[in-house]
């Protein structure tokens, strides 16, 4: 089963995923955390839920140094080769140990183009393990199609709560308070 956590940018999708994991400490995976220095937003870190390790993932190019190994640029960010190796290693480990649910935060425009987390997401889907994945609202329909997701439930994050949507039928929406 695939649980798709969706909402607008900065709606709380990552926080929801982290809280969900922390509520029972089952499964494992990756969430993105915003990275700040003295109040200035630099980019994002990848944080592995099940062992609390992290690595720099995406930075604005003006903040990268000589040690940074860029794998690609997408939008305004430079993405780290080390972070993608970290992500791939996490996914490989969870699949091999059949750990579930797997949490992946987040799939967006880059994944729609087959970049960044795309192959790792496909591997989890192919494994049959339960997956919780965040997808921004603007990418939702296309992501379901591109990833060929058939059996899923949507959890829509909105301020003050979330909506649980069964399958893809908008008539089955139920509001739940956080």
C-alpha positions in Angstrom: 0.0 0.0 0.0 1.1 3.5 -0.8 0.1 6.5 1.4 0.6 9.8 -0.4 1.0 12.8 1.9 0.2 15.8 -0.2 -0.1 19.6 0.3 1.2 22.9 -0.8 4.8 23.9 -0.3 5.5 24.6 3.4 2.1 23.1 4.4 3.7 20.7 7.0 4.1 17.5 4.9 7.6 16.7 6.3 6.6 17.5 9.8 3.6 15.2 9.5 5.9 12.4 8.2 8.4 12.8 11.0 5.6 12.9 13.6 4.0 9.8 12.1 7.3 7.9 12.3 8.0 9.2 15.9 4.5 8.1 17.1 5.5 4.4 17.0 9.2 4.3 15.8 8.3 1.6 13.1 9.8 1.6 9.7 12.5 4.0 8.4 13.4 6.3 5.7 14.3 9.8 4.7 12.8 13.2 5.4 14.1 16.6 4.2 14.8 19.3 6.8 15.3 22.9 6.1 18.8 24.1 6.8 19.4 27.5 8.4 22.5 29.5 9.5 21.8 32.5 11.7 18.3 32.7 10.4 19.3 32.5 6.7 17.7 29.6 4.7 20.6 27.7 3.0 18.8 24.7 1.6 17.9 21.2 2.9 19.5 18.3 4.7 18.4 14.7 4.4 17.6 13.1 7.7 17.4 9.3 8.2 14.6 8.6 10.6 15.6 5.2 11.9 19.2 6.1 12.9 19.1 9.9 13.2 21.9 10.5 10.7 21.9 13.4 8.3 23.7 14.8 5.3 23.5 18.1 3.3 21.2 17.5 0.4 20.5 20.8 -1.5 22.0 24.2 -1.2 21.7 27.5 -3.0 24.8 27.6 -5.1 26.1 30.7 -3.3 26.5 28.6 -0.1 28.5 25.7 -1.6 32.2 25.3 -0.8 35.1 23.5 -2.4 34.2 20.1 -0.8 30.7 20.1 -2.3 30.3 17.4 -5.0 27.4 18.5 -7.2 25.4 15.7 -8.9 23.0 18.2 -10.6 21.2 21.5 -10.4 17.4 21.7 -10.4 15.5 24.8 -9.8 17.5 27.2 -7.6 19.4 24.4 -5.9 22.6 22.4 -6.2 22.2 18.8 -5.2 24.8 16.8 -3.4 26.3 13.5 -4.8 27.0 12.4 -1.2 23.3 12.9 -0.3 22.0 10.8 -3.2 24.4 8.0 -2.2 23.1 8.4 1.4 19.5 8.1 0.1 20.2 5.1 -2.1 22.0 3.3 0.7 19.1 3.9 3.0 16.5 2.6 0.5 18.7 -0.4 -0.3 19.1 -1.2 3.4 15.4 -0.9 4.2 14.4 -3.1 1.2 17.0 -5.7 2.1 15.8 -5.9 5.7 12.2 -5.7 4.6 11.7 -2.7 7.0 8.3 -1.0 6.7 6.8 1.4 6.3 9.3 3.2 4.2 9.1 7.0 4.4 10.3 9.2 1.5 10.1 12.9 1.6 9.7 14.3 -1.0 8.8 13.5 -4.7 8.4 16.6 -6.8 9.3 18.1 -10.2 12.8 16.5 -10.3 11.3 13.0 -9.8 8.8 13.6 -12.5 11.8 14.0 -14.8 13.4 10.8 -13.5 15.9 12.6 -11.3 17.0 12.5 -7.7 14.8 10.1 -5.7 13.0 8.6 -8.7 14.8 5.3 -8.9 14.7 4.8 -5.2 11.0 5.3 -5.1 10.5 2.8 -8.0 12.6 0.3 -6.1 10.4 0.6 -3.0 7.2 0.4 -5.1 8.6 -2.8 -6.8 9.5 -4.3 -3.4 5.8 -4.3 -2.2 6.8 -2.6 1.1 4.3 -0.1 2.6 5.4 3.4 1.5 4.6 6.8 2.8 5.7 9.5 0.4 5.2 13.2 0.3 4.2 14.8 -3.0 3.4 18.5 -3.4 -0.2 19.1 -4.6 0.8 20.5 -8.0 2.6 17.2 -8.9 0.1 14.8 -7.4 -1.8 13.6 -10.5 1.2 13.4 -12.7 3.2 11.6 -10.0 0.6 8.9 -9.6 0.7 8.3 -13.3 4.5 8.5 -13.8 5.1 6.1 -10.9 2.1 3.8 -12.0 0.8 3.8 -8.5 -2.4 1.7 -8.3 -3.2 0.9 -4.7 -2.9 4.2 -2.7 -4.5 6.4 -0.1 -4.1 10.2 -0.1 -3.6 12.2 3.1 -4.0 15.9 2.2 -2.3 18.3 4.6 -4.0 21.6 5.3 -3.7 24.1 8.1 -5.6 22.9 11.2 -5.8 19.3 10.1 -5.7 16.9 7.2 -8.1 15.2 4.9 -8.0 11.5 4.3 -8.9 10.6 0.7 -9.5 6.9 -0.1 -8.0 5.9 -3.5 -8.7 8.7 -6.0 -12.4 9.2 -5.5 -13.1 12.8 -4.2 -16.5 11.7 -2.8 -14.7 9.8 0.0 -13.1 12.7 1.7 -13.1 12.8 5.5 -11.7 15.6 7.6 -9.5 14.7 10.6 -8.1 17.0 13.2 -4.4 16.9 14.0 
